[in-house]
Amino acid sequence: MKKLISIKNKLVFIYHLFRLLIIPNKSLYSLLYVGNKLSESKVAKQATDKLLKEEAIQDQIRLNYGYERLDLEKLKDMPVNSFGKEMYDFMTSQNLDVYPLQENIDPTPEVYLRERRRKIHDYLHVVLGYGTDLLGEAEVNAFTAKQTGMPISYLIIIGVLLRTMVKQPLEFHSLIDRLTISWKRGDKSENLFVYPWEDLFEYPLEEVKLGFFKRTYAIAC
């Protein structure tokens, strides 16, 4: 019986993995499923342990900073061109659901990082200026991969690269260039876990960008 369950679980994982590789920008459930499974991997644990050694991240975890669902109604009436209003416009124009954090729990440091990273993913789309199409998702994940080292980000990048090679081979080199730029942005930006996102909703988006891109703003843009 245990063997059958194990085989079933492997088949389910392969199904969601294949679906994520084919249509990563339209497979939220598969993304969460594969992401949860990969979070149990040795590579993910090593990446998490490295992040948890940073004192600034430890402080955020102690405060449970930003660990609540995004409230679009509060963002709706924020000033024009503010980070919060731009977030509201982005989420509603793209018909995106607010990420369902595991609330009503006291998250472990590992769960906090996982859930927080997923929530910040939408912030990054707005601040980095990337769309929600395949290319945009790959660019956000190139940025995230550089900052976190999480295997799920690399997996999504691989999926988009493979899909581009098969369906749009002439665009492959352009994709590599754009992913390289995104990777460099991750290197030259504040840590996504530490940046005080929720405290900046009323600030102009351009100021939020300037604060996040701490070194060479020209590269970030």
N, C-alpha and C positions, 0 to 999 in steps of 0.2 A: 504493500500500500504506500509506504513512504517513497519507494522508488517511482511509482506512478505519479505521485504528487510532485516529486522532483522533476520528472520529465515534463509534466504539465507546466510547471513554473518556468522551466527553461524555454518551452515553446511560446509561452506568453511573453517572455522577455524578448525573444527573437522577433516576435510579431511587432511589438511596440518599437523595438530598435529599428526594424526595417521601415516602419511607418514614419518614424522620426527622421531617418536618413532621406526618405523620399520627399516628404512635405514637412520640414521642420517648423515652418511658420504657421502651420494649421493643425498641429498635433499637440495641443496643450496637455491633454490627459497622458498621452504617450511620453511627453517630455517629463512630466512629473513622475510617472512610473519608472522610466529608465533612470531619471535623476536620483530617485530614492534608492534604487538598487545599486547604482554606481557609488552612492554616498557611503555604502558599506564596504567598498573596495579598499585595498591597501593604498592605492595611489591617492584616492580621495582622503583617506585618513592622514596620510603624510602631508598633503596640502593643508588640511584643516589644522593639524598640529603646528605647522609653520605659522599659520595666521594667528593661532591662539597664543603664540609666544610674544606677539606685539602688545606692548602695554596699553596703547591707545585703544586697541580692539578689546582688550580685557575690560577697560573702563566702560565701553559701550555695552558690553555684555552684562556687567554688574548693574547698569542702569536700565537694562532692557530697552535701550533707546530705539525708538521707531518701531517697536514691535506691536503694531496695531494695524488694522485694516485701513487702507486709504479711503478717506471720506470725500467723495467727489462733490457732495453738496456743499461742503465747507470751501472747496476750491472754486466752486462756480462763481462766487461773488468776489473773488480776489481781484486786485487791480489789473487793468489791461497790461499785457506784456510781462506780467509777473510770472515767476516760475510756477506758482500754483495754478494760475489761470491757463498757462500754456499746457500744464499737465491735464487739466480738465478738458481743454479743447482737443488734445491729443487722444485721450482715452475715449471720449465720446465720438469724435470724428472717425476713429478706427473701429468703433463698436467693440472695444476691449473690456473684458470683465476685470474688476478689481481682484488682484491676487488673493485667494482665500487662505490667509495665514492660519496656522494651527493655534487658534486662540484658546483662552480659558485653560492654559497650561503654564507651568513654569518651565520654559524651555531649557534644555541642557545647552552648554556652549556650542556643541555641534549642531543642534537643531536651530539655535538662534542664527548661526552663520548661514545655514542652508536656506531658512525661510527669509532672512533679511536680504540675502543675495537675490532671491527670486523677486522680492518686492522692488528692490532697487533697479532691477532690470528695466522696468518701465521708465524710471527716472532717467536712465542712461539714454534711452531712445530720444528723449526730449533734449537733454543737455548735449549729447553728441551729434544730434541732428540726423540720426539714421532712421530709415523707414522700417516698416514691419514686413516688407517682402523678404524673399530669401537672402538677397544681398545684405539688406539692413540687419537681419538677424545674425548673419555671419559676421558682420562688422562689430556688432555689439559683443558677440561672443569672443571675437579675437581680442577685444579690449579686456573683457572679463577674464579670459584665459591668462593673459599676462599678469593681471593683478591677483588672481586667486589660485591659479594652477589646477582648477577643478576639471576632472575628466569629461564632464558633460559638455563643457564649452568646446573642448577639442573635438568631441564627437559630432557636434552640430557643424563645426567648421569642415570636418571631413565629409559630412553628408552633402553640404553645399558644393564643395569642390568636386566630388564625384558626379553630382548631378550636372554641374556646369560642364565638366569634361564630356559627358555623354550628349547633353542636349544643346549646349551652347559653347562648343570648343573654341570658337574664335574669341570668346569673352574671358577665357581662362586666365590669360596673362594679366588682363585688366583687374580681374578679381584678386589675383595674388598681390598686385600693387595696392589695392584698397585695403586688403587684410593686413598688409605690412604697415600701412599708415595707422590703422586702428590699433595694432600691437604697440606701435611707438607712442600713441596717445595714452595707452594704459601705463606705459613706463613714465610718462611725463605729467601724470595727473595725481591729485590727492587720492589716498586710499578710499575706495568706494564704501568700505564699511565704517570709516571714521568721519567722512565728510558729513556735516550736520544738515542733511537734506530737509527734514521736517521743520527746522527752524528758519528755513529760507524761502518758504512758499510765497511770502509777501514781497520778496525782493525781486527786482527786475531780472529776467532770465539772463541777460548779458552779464550782470554782476555775478550771478551764480556760476556761470561758465568761467569767468575770469578767476574766481576763487578756486574752482576745481582744477583748472589747468595751471598748475603752480609754477611750471618752468617756462617752456617756450610756447607761448600762445599761438604763434604762427604755425607751428607743427600741429597743434591741437585743432586748428581750424582748417 
